[in-house]
Amino acid sequence: MVERQKQLGRDRVSRLVSWGHWFAFINGLLAIVVGYRYLDTVGFPESIIGSVYLAFSTIGHFSFLAFMVYLVFIFPVTLLLPYSKILRGYAAVVATLSLCILLYDTIIYDDYGLHLSPFVFDLAWTDLNGLLQGTSYIITPIGILAIELTLANYLWKRIEKIRKRNYGNKVVVVVGLCFIASHLIHIWGDAAEVTEITQFDDAYPLSYPATARSFMESYGIDNTQVHQTNIRPKVSLKYPLTPMQCVADDKPNILFIAIDSLQAKLVNDTTMPVLAAYANQNLSFQQHLSGGNQFNSGMFSLLYGLQGSYMNAIDLHYESPVLTQELIASGYQLGLFTTVDTLTRPQAIFNDFERIDAQHQDSYARSDLSSISNWRQWTQTTTKPWFTLLNLKSPDSYDTPIGFLGIKTVKADKALKPAQKVLFNQYRQSLNFIDTQLEKILSDLPKNTMVVITGVSGKIFTSNPNEARTNLSPDSVRVPMVIHWPNQRAAKRINYRTTHNALVPTLMVQTLGCTNPATDFSAGSSLMQPSDESWVYTGDNRIFAIYQESEITTIDRHGKYRIFDSEYKKRLKKKLSAPELIEVMREGRRFYIH
């Protein structure tokens, strides 16, 4: 008798477990329906490989999430309280809460471009009235609960029939294959930089697709040679917001010198005397910030004038900057002079340029000398007004040519570690080398030439690439910005804060005669007037910092944040300043089509 009761108990638990698995699977399908809104935000692929990946990824990911919810919240209760009525009601409530959280996450992702986290929850709570409108946020949970209760009871009544047909193993195999296949396709897509696949990396919550670029390369697969689709996906950005209205009267030549890893505080009479003197003779912006601490984010903000949250937008892999489009429309010839290994995202950033690459062998200093020589030859042969981007890379690798005498070493900052002090003085030598080249370039320019000299990003002294990527201190992003307008502007030191995003509006209005408001095509305003914003965004779509008057807030893609003082030297224990951050998030979604 006792043994029979034990057997009945085991059968009841087995039936409840089987019911729970099917309940989780069907809730995974319901989660796919709710998660459709993510795709409205990100956009749908139009290539076959993109559609296949999205199908596998969606089925595998949401099924996995539903099973995790079951395993954590429902399965233990099945063992502790194996009573069907209690379990069905409890599971329906858990499923309802899970779907409501998912639905709320789709709303936040559509508005901010981030998924739920403690940081985002704090932000969204402050902006709750803007996110939840009408009465749907009351009616929807009630409707979902009704569906879940109906589903729970329906499955319970038919669970024996379902078990007898033995569908469970087939479903597990299909879902498992989808899950594994999506990660394998992503490994290939990440290595091959197939944007139709990688554009979905951050689309779903708790999604961590597998990457293995080094694995692909170890087997001889060159990601620069893998076929990529040329089919442009469905448009998800409206950039610019309205058609550009530009009429350029005077068309000066424009020389844009972008120096990798150029700290603003080292543009002085000792290290870079030529640039320091040139800055004193022209417009010099004393509180200028790059759009990021890496080459891609810094160059993106210089040419697109958008904050780095747009860097991964699929449209911008096909859409070149409005600035270069309008320069071509105004009759300019565009030339890019850099080193052959310069890889950029988004992929279309240099599409409008005639690109002349210097070969990189063992020295970026030698490559820079070749770039300057290529630039000089090119500008002497062109007959149209020209816009040239001369990218000099030596300071990023502390490089100087063999035989370069340079300058005397100086005592480094006490805060630097011994190894950093060595790098500091080698860095100064590299800057001085660049300074000698600037002297040669600036002394032989046509009279009607506008000159812009700036750093792509700043520099911290480290050999750790992860530290360089995540450090958003002033040393990493504060750069010089010097502008020479031929026959127009007196020398002036400008002390209000400016950013890379403001260069595009400045050139569009002052040089190309565009009448559109800057908000149509940029996240910045003109360099010639202080910004109305109390914050500056610097970084990319993975990690970024918000610079405010007295503090710096760093935030990663998972919503983890830290707050520092204005010099990044002390971590502050305080809450986020929500109003400014809401503005930041809204700016990061403003150009998306909703």
ZIZI-V94456 format. One record per pair of residues at least 12 apart in sequence whose C-alpha atoms are under 6 Angstrom apart, sorted by the first residue. I is the first residue (numbers start at 1). GAP is how many residues later the second one is. Records with the same first field share a line. If there is no record, write none. Layout:
I = GAP, GAP
This chain:
13 = 69
24 = 42, 43
28 = 34, 35, 38
38 = 68
41 = 69
43 = 193
45 = 188
46 = 187
50 = 146, 147
53 = 129
56 = 122, 126
57 = 125
60 = 115, 118, 119
88 = 64
92 = 56, 57
96 = 48, 49
112 = 473
117 = 442
119 = 440
123 = 455
183 = 26, 27
187 = 23, 24, 25
191 = 22, 32
192 = 31, 34
236 = 356, 357
237 = 354, 355, 356
238 = 353
240 = 280, 281
241 = 279
245 = 269, 270
246 = 267, 268
247 = 266
248 = 264, 265
252 = 196, 197
253 = 132, 133, 134, 196, 197
254 = 133, 195, 196, 197
255 = 133, 196
256 = 132, 133, 195, 196
257 = 132, 133, 196
258 = 133, 196, 197, 198
259 = 132, 133, 196, 197
260 = 133, 136, 195, 196
261 = 134, 135, 196, 197, 198
262 = 193, 196
263 = 195, 196, 216
264 = 214, 215, 216
271 = 161
272 = 160, 163
274 = 161
279 = 203
281 = 210
282 = 202, 209
283 = 199, 200, 208, 209
284 = 197, 198, 209
285 = 196, 209
286 = 208, 209
287 = 208, 210
288 = 190, 191, 209, 210, 211
289 = 188, 189, 190, 210
290 = 167, 187, 209, 210
291 = 209, 247
292 = 246, 247
293 = 164, 183, 184
296 = 48, 49
297 = 243
298 = 158, 159
299 = 157
301 = 199, 200
302 = 198
304 = 17
305 = 196, 199, 217
306 = 195, 216, 217
308 = 231, 232, 233
309 = 231, 232, 279
316 = 30
317 = 29, 30, 31
318 = 30
319 = 29
320 = 28, 29
332 = 53, 54
333 = 53
334 = 19, 20, 52, 53, 54
335 = 18, 19, 20, 53
336 = 17, 19, 52, 53
337 = 19, 20, 34, 53
338 = 19, 33, 53
339 = 18, 19
340 = 17, 18, 19
358 = 12, 13
364 = 30
365 = 29, 34, 35, 36
368 = 24
395 = 35
398 = 28, 29, 32
399 = 31
400 = 30
406 = 23
409 = 16
420 = 41
448 = 38
450 = 34, 35, 36
451 = 32, 33
452 = 30, 31
453 = 28, 29
454 = 26, 27
455 = 24
457 = 20
458 = 17, 18, 19, 20, 21
459 = 16, 17
460 = 16
473 = 95
501 = 23
502 = 22, 23, 24, 25
505 = 13, 21
506 = 20
535 = 12, 13
542 = 14, 15
543 = 12, 13, 14
550 = 16
551 = 13, 14, 15
552 = 12, 14
